Amino acid sequence: MKKKHTLLTLVLALSCLLMQLTPAHAFSLSDLSSSAETAQSAAEGTSLLSRAKNVYSGFSDSTENLVDAQTATMSLLSPSSASGLTSELGSIESESGFTRLVKMVAFSESMDSATTDSSLSSKLTDIITDPSSFDKARKVYDHASTAYTSGNESVTEAKTLYKEIKEFVASPSSKGLSSSLLSGLSDYSDKILPFIIENAPARVKTAASIAESFKGFL
């Protein structure tokens, strides 16, 4: 009888212990699950930000290649304009970040009428006549082709990313992420990607036009 009483006491004590441990154990599992979800969201946000930076970098490189092609074309058409173009480009290159990109795009646009003129090929026929000018023509073509390819890739990815970032930032999974990460994503979705989406197609079109005009001199 005494053994049965002792056994019953042990069972009751063990039951009480389990009842005390279960809520703590459940809280621990819930906390771990929440931490895992936050870590996953942070990784997704970081990946989106990295892709956005690559798009920005790609369009910046594309624009600089296009400007190189345009300034070289302008110099071929009018050698006396070279110093003025170099001075203006130097002023832009002293800038940094997004401001530099905006000014570089505007500079490129200012040369569109001369470098996409339908009579450009016929004008170049009278200019590109010796080994030195043919070498310049090759460099212009290379810059324009590179600008076309990278610019096309940038605008396609920018459109995709714009939608993905907007959806991510608005989703519950973004809650609790660092303010710096969310701020970075918002900068791209609100300002940088829309700028690329709006301006890249015209820059790509200009690059294609220049490459086509110089292709016959390779």
N, CA, C and O of each residue as an XYZ file, in Angstrom:
872
protein
N       0.839     -1.200      0.000
C       0.000      0.000      0.000
C       0.875      1.252      0.000
O       0.581      2.237     -0.677
N       1.950      1.186      0.773
C       2.865      2.308      0.876
C       3.562      2.560     -0.463
O       3.804      3.708     -0.835
N       3.886      1.463     -1.198
C       4.543      1.564     -2.492
C       3.618      2.229     -3.509
O       4.027      3.073     -4.307
N       2.319      1.800     -3.442
C       1.341      2.384     -4.371
C       1.192      3.879     -4.109
O       1.092      4.664     -5.053
N       1.177      4.276     -2.858
C       1.035      5.687     -2.492
C       2.238      6.501     -2.991
O       2.087      7.611     -3.501
N       3.449      5.914     -2.827
C       4.673      6.577     -3.286
C       4.663      6.744     -4.792
O       5.040      7.797     -5.307
N       4.231      5.705     -5.505
C       4.173      5.733     -6.971
C       3.188      6.789     -7.445
O       3.451      7.522     -8.399
N       2.024      6.857     -6.749
C       1.005      7.846     -7.120
C       1.533      9.265     -6.908
O       1.269     10.158     -7.712
N       2.277      9.463     -5.826
C       2.857     10.782     -5.536
C       3.846     11.198     -6.614
O       3.884     12.354     -7.036
N       4.654     10.219     -7.055
C       5.634     10.502     -8.105
C       4.966     10.867     -9.422
O       5.409     11.773    -10.128
N       3.887     10.143     -9.746
C       3.145     10.406    -10.994
C       2.545     11.803    -10.964
O       2.603     12.529    -11.956
N       1.960     12.185     -9.810
C       1.349     13.517     -9.681
C       2.408     14.612     -9.791
O       2.191     15.649    -10.418
N       3.553     14.358     -9.169
C       4.634     15.342     -9.198
C       5.160     15.524    -10.626
O       5.433     16.636    -11.078
N       5.288     14.389    -11.314
C       5.773     14.433    -12.697
C       4.778     15.157    -13.591
O       5.174     15.908    -14.483
N       3.493     14.937    -13.357
C       2.439     15.599    -14.146
C       2.500     17.105    -13.951
O       2.407     17.871    -14.910
N       2.659     17.527    -12.677
C       2.754     18.962    -12.388
C       3.974     19.585    -13.076
O       3.911     20.702    -13.589
N       5.080     18.842    -13.075
C       6.306     19.329    -13.693
C       6.135     19.508    -15.198
O       6.576     20.501    -15.777
N       5.485     18.526    -15.814
C       5.239     18.588    -17.252
C       4.329     19.762    -17.611
O       4.531     20.441    -18.617
N       3.311     19.984    -16.755
C       2.384     21.095    -16.999
C       3.113     22.440    -16.928
O       2.784     23.373    -17.660
N       4.113     22.527    -16.033
C       4.885     23.756    -15.889
C       5.851     23.959    -17.061
O       6.094     25.086    -17.493
N       6.399     22.840    -17.569
C       7.387     22.928    -18.634
C       6.766     23.172    -20.003
O       7.379     23.828    -20.844
N       5.571     22.662    -20.243
C       4.947     22.723    -21.565
C       4.770     24.135    -22.100
O       5.122     24.380    -23.254
N       4.232     25.099    -21.308
C       4.085     26.464    -21.833
C       5.425     27.087    -22.197
O       5.540     27.769    -23.216
N       6.452     26.850    -21.357
C       7.771     27.410    -21.624
C       8.346     26.811    -22.898
O       8.966     27.505    -23.703
N       8.128     25.501    -23.068
C       8.622     24.808    -24.250
C       7.920     25.326    -25.499
O       8.549     25.528    -26.537
N       6.614     25.539    -25.391
C       5.832     26.046    -26.518
C       6.284     27.454    -26.887
O       6.392     27.783    -28.068
N       6.545     28.279    -25.889
C       7.005     29.648    -26.148
C       8.350     29.624    -26.860
O       8.598     30.427    -27.760
N       9.217     28.700    -26.454
C      10.529     28.591    -27.056
C      10.426     28.228    -28.532
O      11.134     28.802    -29.359
N       9.557     27.284    -28.871
C       9.368     26.875    -30.257
C       8.798     28.010    -31.090
O       9.214     28.223    -32.228
N       7.838     28.742    -30.519
C       7.229     29.870    -31.225
C       8.258     30.959    -31.494
O       8.296     31.556    -32.570
N       9.098     31.202    -30.476
C      10.124     32.224    -30.608
C      11.134     31.846    -31.681
O      11.557     32.687    -32.474
N      11.514     30.584    -31.700
C      12.455     30.106    -32.708
C      11.867     30.217    -34.109
O      12.566     30.591    -35.051
N      10.577     29.892    -34.248
C       9.902     29.966    -35.539
C       9.859     31.401    -36.044
O      10.087     31.667    -37.224
N       9.558     32.333    -35.118
C       9.503     33.743    -35.479
C      10.876     34.251    -35.915
O      10.982     35.009    -36.879
N      11.915     33.838    -35.214
C      13.273     34.249    -35.554
C      13.671     33.723    -36.924
O      14.330     34.412    -37.702
N      13.262     32.490    -37.208
C      13.582     31.887    -38.504
C      12.889     32.633    -39.633
O      13.483     32.850    -40.688
N      11.635     33.028    -39.421
C      10.886     33.768    -40.438
C      11.509     35.143    -40.684
O      11.604     35.598    -41.824
N      11.935     35.800    -39.593
C      12.573     37.104    -39.724
C      13.880     36.993    -40.493
O      14.184     37.825    -41.348
N      14.655     35.947    -40.177
C      15.929     35.741    -40.866
C      15.703     35.480    -42.353
O      16.457     35.966    -43.196
N      14.672     34.717    -42.667
C      14.348     34.424    -44.064
C      13.926     35.697    -44.812
O      14.325     35.914    -45.956
N      13.126     36.520    -44.161
C      12.683     37.777    -44.773
C      13.859     38.725    -44.992
O      13.955     39.399    -46.017
N      14.752     38.758    -44.000
C      15.933     39.612    -44.118
C      16.800     39.165    -45.289
O      17.337     39.988    -46.031
N      16.928     37.853    -45.444
C      17.724     37.322    -46.555
C      17.081     37.675    -47.894
O      17.773     38.014    -48.854
N      15.762     37.591    -47.947
C      15.049     37.933    -49.186
C      15.201     39.422    -49.504
O      15.437     39.798    -50.652
N      15.064     40.259    -48.485
C      15.212     41.694    -48.678
C      16.623     42.066    -49.113
O      16.809     42.919    -49.981
N      17.609     41.425    -48.508
C      19.005     41.676    -48.864
C      19.283     41.268    -50.302
O      20.021     41.944    -51.018
N      18.687     40.156    -50.718
C      18.851     39.686    -52.094
C      18.239     40.669    -53.086
O      18.827     40.948    -54.131
N      17.057     41.193    -52.759
C      16.404     42.180    -53.627
C      17.249     43.449    -53.739
O      17.395     44.021    -54.819
N      17.799     43.875    -52.607
C      18.628     45.085    -52.592
C      19.895     44.884    -53.424
O      20.326     45.788    -54.140
N      20.481     43.702    -53.325
C      21.687     43.395    -54.093
C      21.386     43.413    -55.593
O      22.166     43.945    -56.383
N      20.263     42.835    -55.972
C      19.865     42.844    -57.390
C      19.615     44.268    -57.883
O      19.976     44.614    -59.008
N      18.995     45.092    -57.033
C      18.712     46.477    -57.411
C      20.015     47.252    -57.626
O      20.126     48.050    -58.557
N      20.991     47.008    -56.759
C      22.289     47.674    -56.907
C      22.964     47.252    -58.212
O      23.616     48.063    -58.869
N      22.807     45.990    -58.580
C      23.395     45.504    -59.831
C      22.730     46.157    -61.044
O      23.397     46.467    -62.031
N      21.414     46.363    -60.966
C      20.697     47.035    -62.059
C      21.198     48.472    -62.197
O      21.464     48.947    -63.301
N      21.320     49.142    -61.076
C      21.821     50.523    -61.068
C      23.224     50.590    -61.671
O      23.514     51.443    -62.510
N      24.078     49.684    -61.234
C      25.448     49.637    -61.731
C      25.475     49.350    -63.232
O      26.259     49.939    -63.977
N      24.599     48.427    -63.663
C      24.540     48.065    -65.078
C      24.102     49.226    -65.949
O      24.667     49.449    -67.020
N      23.089     49.974    -65.495
C      22.617     51.105    -66.289
C      23.632     52.248    -66.266
O      23.790     52.960    -67.258
N      24.307     52.422    -65.153
C      25.364     53.450    -65.071
C      26.473     53.147    -66.071
O      26.931     54.032    -66.794
N      26.901     51.883    -66.103
C      27.951     51.477    -67.047
C      27.472     51.644    -68.489
O      28.224     52.086    -69.357
N      26.215     51.287    -68.729
C      25.643     51.425    -70.064
C      25.651     52.878    -70.513
O      26.022     53.185    -71.646
N      25.239     53.770    -69.615
C      25.174     55.197    -69.946
C      26.565     55.761    -70.201
O      26.750     56.561    -71.119
N      27.542     55.353    -69.400
C      28.902     55.850    -69.602
C      29.481     55.360    -70.926
O      30.192     56.101    -71.606
N      29.181     54.122    -71.292
C      29.627     53.614    -72.594
C      28.961     54.375    -73.731
O      29.595     54.672    -74.743
N      27.679     54.690    -73.561
C      26.964     55.444    -74.582
C      27.540     56.855    -74.723
O      27.730     57.343    -75.837
N      27.815     57.501    -73.600
C      28.395     58.845    -73.638
C      29.774     58.815    -74.310
O      30.119     59.722    -75.067
N      30.557     57.770    -74.032
C      31.855     57.632    -74.707
C      31.667     57.537    -76.216
O      32.402     58.160    -76.981
N      30.672     56.748    -76.639
C      30.388     56.595    -78.071
C      29.912     57.912    -78.679
O      30.301     58.268    -79.791
N      29.073     58.627    -77.947
C      28.526     59.879    -78.467
C      29.577     60.982    -78.550
O      29.648     61.694    -79.553
N      30.391     61.131    -77.512
C      31.413     62.189    -77.533
C      32.452     61.910    -78.623
O      32.951     62.836    -79.262
N      32.774     60.628    -78.832
C      33.729     60.289    -79.895
C      33.116     60.583    -81.260
O      33.804     61.049    -82.167
N      31.828     60.310    -81.402
C      31.138     60.610    -82.664
C      31.114     62.110    -82.915
O      31.374     62.570    -84.027
N      30.800     62.861    -81.877
C      30.767     64.316    -81.999
C      32.145     64.867    -82.373
O      32.252     65.812    -83.154
N      33.180     64.277    -81.818
C      34.545     64.730    -82.115
C      34.925     64.429    -83.563
O      35.661     65.195    -84.186
N      34.425     63.318    -84.096
C      34.671     62.985    -85.495
C      33.954     63.978    -86.412
O      34.504     64.436    -87.413
N      32.728     64.292    -86.045
C      31.923     65.204    -86.860
C      32.433     66.638    -86.780
O      32.447     67.370    -87.770
N      32.853     67.019    -85.569
C      33.318     68.396    -85.361
C      34.453     68.402    -84.342
O      34.212     68.582    -83.148
N      35.684     68.208    -84.802
C      36.842     68.149    -83.900
C      36.937     69.340    -82.944
O      37.448     69.206    -81.832
N      36.449     70.495    -83.375
C      36.536     71.691    -82.529
C      35.634     71.602    -81.296
O      35.797     72.371    -80.348
N      34.682     70.665    -81.308
C      33.768     70.533    -80.168
C      34.346     69.664    -79.053
O      33.782     69.590    -77.961
N      35.468     69.011    -79.331
C      36.031     68.037    -78.388
C      36.335     68.632    -77.020
O      36.000     68.041    -75.993
N      36.971     69.806    -77.006
C      37.379     70.395    -75.724
C      36.169     70.768    -74.870
O      36.183     70.571    -73.655
N      35.132     71.299    -75.493
C      33.930     71.666    -74.756
C      33.235     70.443    -74.169
O      32.758     70.474    -73.035
N      33.182     69.370    -74.949
C      32.556     68.128    -74.474
C      33.354     67.536    -73.321
O      32.782     67.061    -72.341
N      34.671     67.567    -73.441
C      35.539     67.030    -72.387
C      35.357     67.803    -71.090
O      35.336     67.220    -70.006
N      35.226     69.119    -71.208
C      35.038     69.967    -70.025
C      33.712     69.671    -69.344
O      33.644     69.555    -68.121
N      32.666     69.551    -70.138
C      31.343     69.270    -69.564
C      31.307     67.891    -68.926
O      30.732     67.710    -67.852
N      31.923     66.920    -69.591
C      31.966     65.563    -69.044
C      32.759     65.521    -67.750
O      32.392     64.809    -66.815
N      33.847     66.283    -67.694
C      34.659     66.331    -66.480
C      33.877     66.876    -65.308
O      34.042     66.412    -64.179
N      33.029     67.855    -65.563
C      32.193     68.428    -64.505
C      31.207     67.395    -63.973
O      30.959     67.319    -62.769
N      30.648     66.604    -64.882
C      29.685     65.572    -64.479
C      30.383     64.474    -63.685
O      29.840     63.967    -62.703
N      31.574     64.115    -64.111
C      32.299     63.016    -63.459
C      32.774     63.374    -62.058
O      33.181     62.501    -61.291
N      32.720     64.654    -61.729
C      33.086     65.062    -60.369
C      31.942     64.770    -59.388
O      32.132     64.787    -58.172
N      30.771     64.508    -59.933
C      29.617     64.142    -59.110
C      29.714     62.660    -58.732
O      30.596     61.942    -59.202
N      28.801     62.226    -57.886
C      28.816     60.816    -57.496
C      27.389     60.294    -57.324
O      26.434     61.063    -57.214
N      27.276     58.984    -57.304
C      25.994     58.342    -57.029
C      24.910     58.644    -58.048
O      25.173     58.804    -59.240
N      23.682     58.716    -57.546
C      22.518     58.886    -58.412
C      22.535     60.235    -59.132
O      22.085     60.333    -60.273
N      23.052     61.273    -58.473
C      23.140     62.594    -59.093
C      23.987     62.540    -60.354
O      23.644     63.142    -61.372
N      25.081     61.822    -60.278
C      25.955     61.672    -61.444
C      25.224     60.961    -62.572
O      25.337     61.366    -63.729
N      24.483     59.919    -62.260
C      23.755     59.184    -63.287
C      22.723     60.073    -63.972
O      22.608     60.059    -65.197
N      21.974     60.844    -63.192
C      20.945     61.735    -63.750
C      21.585     62.740    -64.710
O      21.065     62.981    -65.799
N      22.704     63.319    -64.307
C      23.375     64.308    -65.160
C      23.994     63.660    -66.396
O      24.029     64.262    -67.469
N      24.480     62.435    -66.239
C      25.069     61.726    -67.373
C      24.006     61.410    -68.418
O      24.254     61.514    -69.619
N      22.826     61.025    -67.953
C      21.722     60.751    -68.876
C      21.321     62.025    -69.614
O      21.088     61.997    -70.822
N      21.241     63.143    -68.892
C      20.883     64.419    -69.507
C      21.933     64.838    -70.542
O      21.587     65.353    -71.606
N      23.204     64.618    -70.231
C      24.291     64.935    -71.160
C      24.175     64.084    -72.422
O      24.362     64.578    -73.534
N      23.870     62.825    -72.242
C      23.682     61.917    -73.374
C      22.524     62.382    -74.255
O      22.624     62.384    -75.482
N      21.435     62.771    -73.617
C      20.261     63.238    -74.360
C      20.578     64.484    -75.197
O      20.038     64.662    -76.289
N      21.451     65.331    -74.675
C      21.793     66.568    -75.390
C      22.538     66.295    -76.687
O      22.602     67.164    -77.557
N      23.100     65.106    -76.829
C      23.844     64.750    -78.049
C      23.037     63.881    -79.001
O      23.535     63.502    -80.061
N      21.803     63.559    -78.641
C      20.983     62.649    -79.448
C      20.773     63.135    -80.879
O      20.925     62.363    -81.826
N      20.423     64.407    -81.040
C      20.072     64.889    -82.377
C      21.229     64.729    -83.361
O      21.016     64.392    -84.525
N      22.453     64.971    -82.889
C      23.619     64.866    -83.777
C      24.056     63.421    -83.995
O      24.508     63.062    -85.083
N      23.923     62.591    -82.960
C      24.453     61.223    -83.059
C      23.436     60.196    -83.544
O      23.786     59.034    -83.752
N      22.191     60.604    -83.724
C      21.178     59.686    -84.268
C      20.573     60.246    -85.557
O      19.546     59.761    -86.033
N      21.210     61.252    -86.106
C      20.764     61.867    -87.357
C      20.738     60.803    -88.465
O      21.659     59.994    -88.578
N      19.690     60.812    -89.267
C      19.553     59.812    -90.335
C      20.656     59.923    -91.384
O      20.920     58.972    -92.119
N      21.294     61.088    -91.450
C      22.367     61.277    -92.433
C      23.754     61.016    -91.846
O      24.766     61.304    -92.485
N      23.799     60.468    -90.620
C      25.093     60.273    -89.953
C      26.023     59.371    -90.754
O      27.205     59.684    -90.901
N      25.517     58.268    -91.269
C      26.366     57.324    -92.012
C      27.016     57.977    -93.217
O      28.201     57.768    -93.477
N      26.237     58.779    -93.965
C      26.800     59.432    -95.147
C      27.839     60.471    -94.754
O      28.826     60.660    -95.465
N      27.626     61.149    -93.628
C      28.609     62.126    -93.143
C      29.908     61.426    -92.759
O      31.001     61.918    -93.039
N      29.772     60.286    -92.124
C      30.950     59.547    -91.669
C      31.768     59.011    -92.836
O      32.979     58.831    -92.714
N      31.117     58.756    -93.961
C      31.821     58.232    -95.136
C      32.931     59.179    -95.580
O      33.985     58.735    -96.036
N      32.697     60.469    -95.449
C      33.699     61.460    -95.845
C      34.741     61.705    -94.757
O      35.769     62.335    -95.004
N      34.471     61.205    -93.555
C      35.366     61.462    -92.421
C      36.257     60.268    -92.110
O      37.450     60.421    -91.848
N      35.666     59.081    -92.141
C      36.407     57.863    -91.792
C      37.085     57.339    -93.055
O      36.500     56.579    -93.826
N      38.324     57.762    -93.245
C      39.038     57.434    -94.488
C      40.456     56.901    -94.270
O      41.092     56.444    -95.219
N      40.956     56.955    -93.036
C      42.333     56.508    -92.786
C      42.361     55.563    -91.585
O      41.376     55.466    -90.854
N      43.476     54.870    -91.376
C      43.558     53.884    -90.281
C      43.186     54.460    -88.917
O      42.534     53.787    -88.119
N      43.593     55.695    -88.646
C      43.304     56.301    -87.351
C      41.799     56.482    -87.147
O      41.274     56.171    -86.079
N      41.117     56.980    -88.160
C      39.671     57.195    -88.040
C      38.914     55.880    -88.021
O      37.870     55.771    -87.379
N      39.439     54.871    -88.728
C      38.794     53.555    -88.689
C      38.912     52.942    -87.290
O      38.001     52.262    -86.819
N      40.054     53.196    -86.634
C      40.252     52.712    -85.267
C      39.261     53.383    -84.317
O      38.709     52.738    -83.426
N      39.040     54.688    -84.516
C      38.059     55.404    -83.700
C      36.656     54.858    -83.937
O      35.857     54.730    -83.009
N      36.371     54.537    -85.203
C      35.052     53.996    -85.541
C      34.815     52.665    -84.833
O      33.712     52.399    -84.355
N      35.838     51.840    -84.768
C      35.734     50.548    -84.077
C      35.435     50.752    -82.598
O      34.606     50.044    -82.027
N      36.103     51.712    -81.980
C      35.884     51.981    -80.556
C      34.474     52.508    -80.302
O      33.832     52.140    -79.318
N      33.997     53.376    -81.202
C      32.634     53.897    -81.058
C      31.634     52.752    -81.142
O      30.705     52.661    -80.339
N      31.836     51.887    -82.121
C      30.925     50.745    -82.290
C      30.939     49.857    -81.046
O      29.883     49.426    -80.581
N      32.115     49.583    -80.510
C      32.230     48.723    -79.326
C      31.509     49.338    -78.126
O      30.782     48.645    -77.414
N      31.710     50.634    -77.904
C      31.050     51.319    -76.791
C      29.527     51.303    -76.966
O      28.788     51.031    -76.020
N      29.074     51.595    -78.177
C      27.630     51.639    -78.434
C      26.993     50.255    -78.281
O      25.895     50.134    -77.738
N      27.668     49.233    -78.751
C      27.154     47.863    -78.643
C      27.060     47.420    -77.186
O      26.078     46.806    -76.769
N      28.104     47.746    -76.420
C      28.100     47.414    -74.990
C      26.971     48.145    -74.269
O      26.281     47.574    -73.424
N      26.796     49.427    -74.620
C      25.729     50.229    -74.012
C      24.363     49.640    -74.329
O      23.483     49.596    -73.469
N      24.192     49.194    -75.553
C      22.912     48.606    -75.975
C      22.611     47.334    -75.176
O      21.513     47.173    -74.644
N      23.583     46.446    -75.098
C      23.372     45.161    -74.427
C      23.095     45.328    -72.933
O      22.115     44.793    -72.416
N      23.955     46.066    -72.248
C      23.785     46.234    -70.796
C      22.561     47.086    -70.471
O      21.902     46.864    -69.455
N      22.254     48.057    -71.328
C      21.072     48.885    -71.108
C      19.789     48.097    -71.235
O      18.859     48.275    -70.448
N      19.741     47.224    -72.228
C      18.568     46.362    -72.413
C      18.351     45.460    -71.205
O      17.232     45.314    -70.715
N      19.432     44.863    -70.737
C      19.355     43.969    -69.576
C      18.890     44.738    -68.338
O      18.101     44.229    -67.543
N      19.378     45.948    -68.184
C      19.053     46.755    -67.006
C      17.573     47.116    -66.953
O      16.942     47.003    -65.902
N      17.019     47.548    -68.081
C      15.621     47.981    -68.064
C      14.682     46.801    -67.867
O      13.641     46.942    -67.224
N      15.028     45.649    -68.405
C      14.201     44.446    -68.215
C      14.179     44.038    -66.749
O      13.117     43.768    -66.188
N      15.358     43.994    -66.130
C      15.456     43.615    -64.719
C      14.844     44.678    -63.817
O      14.265     44.353    -62.780
N      14.966     45.946    -64.202
C      14.401     47.036    -63.396
C      12.887     46.912    -63.290
O      12.320     47.126    -62.219
N      12.239     46.570    -64.382
C      10.783     46.413    -64.374
C      10.351     45.268    -63.458
O       9.373     45.382    -62.719
N      11.095     44.172    -63.520
C      10.784     43.016    -62.670
C      11.006     43.345    -61.202
O      10.160     43.054    -60.357
N      12.155     43.958    -60.904
C      12.516     44.275    -59.528
C      11.580     45.304    -58.901
O      11.238     45.206    -57.723
N      11.174     46.277    -59.688
C      10.279     47.316    -59.182
C       9.035     46.678    -58.574
O       8.616     47.041    -57.475
N       8.454     45.734    -59.287
C       7.247     45.057    -58.810
C       7.551     44.190    -57.588
O       6.791     44.192    -56.620
N       8.647     43.459    -57.631
C       8.995     42.555    -56.530
C       9.271     43.331    -55.245
O       8.827     42.924    -54.171
N       9.992     44.433    -55.344
C      10.324     45.214    -54.142
C       9.076     45.858    -53.559
O       8.888     45.852    -52.343
N       8.219     46.414    -54.414
C       6.976     47.023    -53.939
C       6.138     45.998    -53.170
O       5.614     46.298    -52.097
N       6.018     44.816    -53.713
C       5.228     43.762    -53.063
C       5.871     43.310    -51.757
O       5.176     43.054    -50.774
N       7.190     43.212    -51.750
C       7.895     42.764    -50.541
C       7.746     43.771    -49.407
O       7.428     43.399    -48.278
N       7.979     45.057    -49.713
C       7.901     46.096    -48.681
C       6.484     46.197    -48.111
O       6.314     46.496    -46.930
N       5.471     45.950    -48.938
C       4.087     46.053    -48.485
C       3.605     44.788    -47.766
O       2.533     44.795    -47.160
N       4.375     43.717    -47.825
C       3.943     42.442    -47.237
C       4.243     42.380    -45.742
O       5.142     43.074    -45.267
N       3.499     41.555    -44.990
C       3.737     41.388    -43.548
C       5.142     40.883    -43.242
O       5.675     41.148    -42.165
N       5.744     40.161    -44.177
C       7.064     39.580    -43.923
C       8.158     40.637    -43.788
O       9.237     40.352    -43.268
N       7.881     41.861    -44.255
C       8.904     42.913    -44.140
C       8.898     43.583    -42.773
O       9.834     44.302    -42.424
N       7.845     43.346    -42.004
C       7.751     43.965    -40.684
C       8.834     43.411    -39.765
O       9.075     42.204    -39.724
N       9.468     44.291    -39.045
C      10.509     43.864    -38.111
C      11.897     43.863    -38.713
O      12.874     43.603    -38.011
N      12.004     44.152    -40.008
C      13.326     44.208    -40.628
C      14.003     45.535    -40.282
O      13.342     46.481    -39.854
N      15.301     45.597    -40.466
C      16.052     46.795    -40.106
C      15.595     47.986    -40.947
O      15.246     47.837    -42.118
N      15.604     49.158    -40.336
C      15.170     50.363    -41.040
C      16.102     50.689    -42.208
O      15.664     51.242    -43.217
N      17.388     50.348    -42.072
C      18.346     50.640    -43.145
C      18.048     49.800    -44.389
O      18.165     50.282    -45.516
N      17.662     48.539    -44.173
C      17.331     47.667    -45.297
C      16.066     48.151    -45.993
O      16.020     48.235    -47.220
N      15.045     48.467    -45.211
C      13.778     48.935    -45.783
C      13.956     50.281    -46.484
O      13.358     50.528    -47.531
N      14.773     51.138    -45.905
C      15.031     52.444    -46.510
C      15.755     52.290    -47.846
O      15.449     52.985    -48.814
N      16.724     51.363    -47.882
C      17.454     51.104    -49.118
C      16.542     50.584    -50.214
O      16.636     51.009    -51.365
N      15.666     49.669    -49.856
C      14.721     49.109    -50.832
C      13.762     50.191    -51.338
O      13.450     50.251    -52.527
N      13.305     51.035    -50.427
C      12.378     52.107    -50.809
C      13.039     53.122    -51.737
O      12.398     53.643    -52.650
N      14.316     53.401    -51.504
C      15.044     54.319    -52.384
C      15.023     53.815    -53.829
O      14.827     54.579    -54.774
N      15.230     52.518    -53.965
C      15.257     51.941    -55.312
C      13.869     51.877    -55.932
O      13.701     52.200    -57.108
N      12.873     51.464    -55.154
C      11.528     51.315    -55.729
C      10.832     52.647    -55.955
O       9.979     52.754    -56.836
N      11.182     53.665    -55.176
C      10.512     54.966    -55.293
C      11.228     55.944    -56.223
O      10.603     56.849    -56.776
N      12.545     55.762    -56.397
C      13.302     56.779    -57.132
C      14.180     56.205    -58.238
O      14.038     56.583    -59.401
N      15.077     55.303    -57.886
C      16.106     54.864    -58.830
C      15.562     53.961    -59.932
O      15.825     54.196    -61.111
N      14.807     52.932    -59.559
C      14.271     52.023    -60.580
C      13.285     52.724    -61.516
O      13.346     52.502    -62.726
N      12.370     53.570    -60.996
C      11.488     54.307    -61.918
C      12.272     55.177    -62.904
O      11.885     55.299    -64.066
N      13.373     55.783    -62.445
C      14.202     56.598    -63.331
C      14.785     55.745    -64.452
O      14.789     56.146    -65.616
N      15.276     54.569    -64.087
C      15.857     53.666    -65.090
C      14.785     53.192    -66.069
O      15.005     53.172    -67.280
N      13.626     52.812    -65.536
C      12.532     52.336    -66.387
C      12.100     53.418    -67.381
O      11.781     53.125    -68.533
N      12.093     54.652    -66.927
C      11.656     55.763    -67.776
C      12.707     56.167    -68.808
O      12.361     56.503    -69.941
N      13.989     56.138    -68.429
C      15.031     56.687    -69.292
C      15.854     55.670    -70.079
O      16.411     56.006    -71.124
N      15.937     54.446    -69.597
C      16.779     53.456    -70.268
C      16.345     53.134    -71.699
O      17.209     53.019    -72.567
N      15.046     52.984    -71.988
C      14.659     52.629    -73.364
C      15.186     53.598    -74.420
O      15.652     53.166    -75.475
N      15.119     54.896    -74.149
C      15.617     55.886    -75.112
C      17.130     55.808    -75.261
O      17.659     55.983    -76.358
N      17.841     55.540    -74.135
C      19.299     55.424    -74.214
C      19.682     54.177    -75.018
O      20.641     54.191    -75.789
N      18.923     53.116    -74.826
C      19.172     51.875    -75.575
C      18.937     52.106    -77.070
O      19.702     51.628    -77.907
N      17.879     52.840    -77.392
C      17.558     53.137    -78.792
C      18.676     53.958    -79.442
O      19.049     53.707    -80.588
N      19.201     54.933    -78.712
C      20.301     55.747    -79.229
C      21.542     54.894    -79.460
O      22.216     55.026    -80.482
N      21.838     54.022    -78.505
C      23.001     53.142    -78.634
C      22.875     52.251    -79.863
O      23.846     52.049    -80.592
N      21.692     51.725    -80.087
C      21.464     50.855    -81.249
C      21.653     51.628    -82.549
O      22.224     51.111    -83.510
N      21.170     52.870    -82.573
C      21.284     53.701    -83.769
C      22.757     54.001    -84.104
O      23.168     53.928    -85.262
N      23.533     54.336    -83.075
C      24.958     54.634    -83.299
C      25.706     53.384    -83.768
O      26.508     53.451    -84.700
N      25.448     52.259    -83.129
C      26.112     51.015    -83.518
C      25.794     50.672    -84.971
O      26.666     50.222    -85.715
N      24.569     50.881    -85.362
C      24.171     50.599    -86.739
C      24.892     51.518    -87.732
O      25.311     51.079    -88.803
N      25.031     52.786    -87.368
C      25.703     53.753    -88.253
C      27.177     53.433    -88.436
O      27.734     53.674    -89.506
N      27.818     52.888    -87.398
C      29.250     52.624    -87.468
C      29.585     51.203    -87.921
O      30.739     50.897    -88.220
N      28.584     50.352    -87.971
C      28.838     48.953    -88.305
C      29.487     48.791    -89.675
O      30.316     47.905    -89.877
N      29.105     49.649    -90.608
C      29.636     49.541    -91.960
C      31.100     49.933    -92.109
O      31.694     49.740    -93.170
N      31.680     50.484    -91.046
C      33.077     50.922    -91.129
C      34.040     49.972    -90.417
O      35.226     50.272    -90.274
N      33.528     48.839    -89.978
C      34.373     47.887    -89.247
C      35.258     47.093    -90.204
O      36.036     46.246    -89.766
